[in-house]
Amino acid sequence: MDRIGDDAGQAGSTQGMTVFSIDCSTISDQREFWRAYLQVTTPEGASVFGRNMNAFWDALTGGGPGWPGECVIRLQGSSALEKLDDGRFVRQLRQIAVECAPVIIRFE
């Protein structure tokens, strides 16, 4: 977990936001992704977080269980996620990234 200054080209200011980096390069299934997400972000309500896209959506857009706070989530090696669920998993993550605020998700 780090803090960053303003990032050019990013919607809104990221000044002082917490940055979480998740290494996705070795993730081979959704269970591993959710484990890494919870381990890195240590979000509120982690014990009751549903570990699926609906729960992630609820957490990021409504502050439900799994809410990491206002932050930047860097998905490093995110191309590895393309193999999960025939690419559906990463497409859903990308859609959530477009629609959620104040959490910024970066695919690296």
C-alpha angles and dihedrals in degrees: 000000000000139000123239139199126229115314119213114235095020120120108250128354121306092186110146095357119146113250121212119192119202118191103221096171095100100033109123103174142018093258089061091049094053091045090053092046092053094043094050101039100033089204130196111273094016092152092061098034109128097224095224138095095266091053091046091051091050091048096050100039101034106023094248126154109316094037107153095193125244103328151124116258112201113200100200116197088014092161086079088067090065090081094059114101092347091298094307093112095057092042089057091048090051091051091051089048090057094048104039127087144204086023114079117204118198124194110210 
